[in-house]
């Protein structure tokens, strides 16, 4: 996930992660996919309430730029040029109180990505 990652570093981190996934797929003679994608904006709180707001190392609230992190993940997914292309992506936090996208800019980014597939 994006905890502690600066947006400027995120494309490199995602490329590296996708490369690891492909390398593991080659070792096991299989495909690969993103099985659980969620980008938290808050720490875990009590019950259904989110905890403290997360920020980047530079102090930018993750909630303000969550959609930009999703856009990088999806752009990298579509543009991946490895030998083994990703076979799927599981998005898991529509209503999660620590990473919700419902009614937020990230919701439109996510819908657009899945409509393109």
C-alpha positions in Angstrom: 0.0 0.0 0.0 0.9 3.7 -0.1 1.6 4.2 3.6 4.6 6.5 3.9 5.2 6.8 0.2 5.5 10.1 -1.5 3.5 10.5 -4.7 6.7 11.3 -6.7 8.2 7.9 -5.6 5.0 5.9 -6.2 5.4 5.2 -10.0 8.8 3.6 -9.3 7.5 1.6 -6.4 4.6 0.3 -8.4 6.9 -0.7 -11.4 9.1 -2.5 -9.0 6.2 -4.3 -7.3 4.8 -5.4 -10.7 8.3 -6.6 -11.7 8.5 -8.7 -8.5 5.1 -10.2 -9.3 6.2 -11.1 -12.8 9.5 -12.6 -11.6 7.5 -14.8 -9.1 5.1 -15.8 -11.9 8.0 -16.8 -14.1 9.5 -18.9 -11.3 6.2 -20.7 -10.8 5.3 -20.9 -14.5 2.1 -19.0 -13.8 0.4 -15.6 -14.3 0.1 -12.8 -11.8 -2.5 -10.3 -10.7 -3.0 -7.5 -8.1 -5.0 -9.4 -5.5 -5.8 -6.7 -3.0 -5.6 -3.0 -3.8 -6.5 -0.4 -1.1 -4.8 2.9 -0.3 -5.4 4.0 3.3 -6.0 7.6 4.2 -6.5 7.0 7.9 -5.0 4.8 10.6 -7.2 2.0 12.1 -9.6 3.5 14.6 -12.2 2.1 17.0 -15.1 0.2 15.5 -16.3 1.7 12.2 -14.6 5.0 12.8 -11.3 5.8 11.1 -8.3 6.7 13.2 -5.9 9.5 12.8 -5.5 10.9 9.3 -2.4 9.6 7.4 0.0 12.0 5.7 3.0 11.6 3.4 6.4 12.2 4.8 6.2 15.8 3.7 2.9 16.3 5.5 0.4 16.1 2.7 -2.9 14.5 3.8 -3.3 11.1 2.0 -7.0 11.9 1.7 -6.2 14.9 -0.5 -4.2 12.8 -3.0 -5.5 9.3 -2.7 -7.0 9.4 -6.2 -3.6 10.3 -7.6 -2.1 7.2 -6.1 -4.8 5.1 -7.6 -4.2 6.7 -11.0 -0.6 5.7 -10.9 -1.4 2.1 -10.0 -3.9 1.9 -12.9 -1.7 3.7 -15.4 1.2 1.4 -14.6 -1.1 -1.7 -14.8 -2.3 -0.7 -18.3 1.1 0.3 -19.5 3.0 -2.7 -18.1 5.5 -4.0 -20.7 6.8 -7.2 -19.1 6.7 -10.6 -20.7 3.8 -11.7 -18.5 1.0 -9.1 -18.4 -1.2 -8.8 -15.3 -4.2 -11.0 -15.4 -6.5 -9.1 -13.0 -6.9 -6.6 -10.2 -8.9 -6.8 -7.1 -10.0 -3.6 -5.5 -11.0 -4.0 -1.9 -11.9 -0.8 -0.1 -14.9 0.9 -1.4 -16.4 1.5 2.1 -13.4 0.6 4.3 -13.3 3.4 6.9 -9.5 3.7 6.7 -9.4 3.8 2.9 -12.9 4.6 1.6 -13.3 5.9 -1.9 -17.1 6.3 -2.0 -18.0 9.8 -3.0 -14.4 10.8 -3.3 -12.2 11.7 -6.4 -10.7 8.2 -6.3 -14.1 6.6 -7.0 -14.2 8.1 -10.5 -10.6 7.1 -11.2 -11.5 3.5 -10.2 -14.7 3.4 -12.3 -12.8 4.7 -15.3 -10.1 2.0 -14.9 -12.6 -0.8 -14.8 -14.6 0.5 -17.7 -11.4 0.5 -19.8 -10.7 -3.2 -19.1 
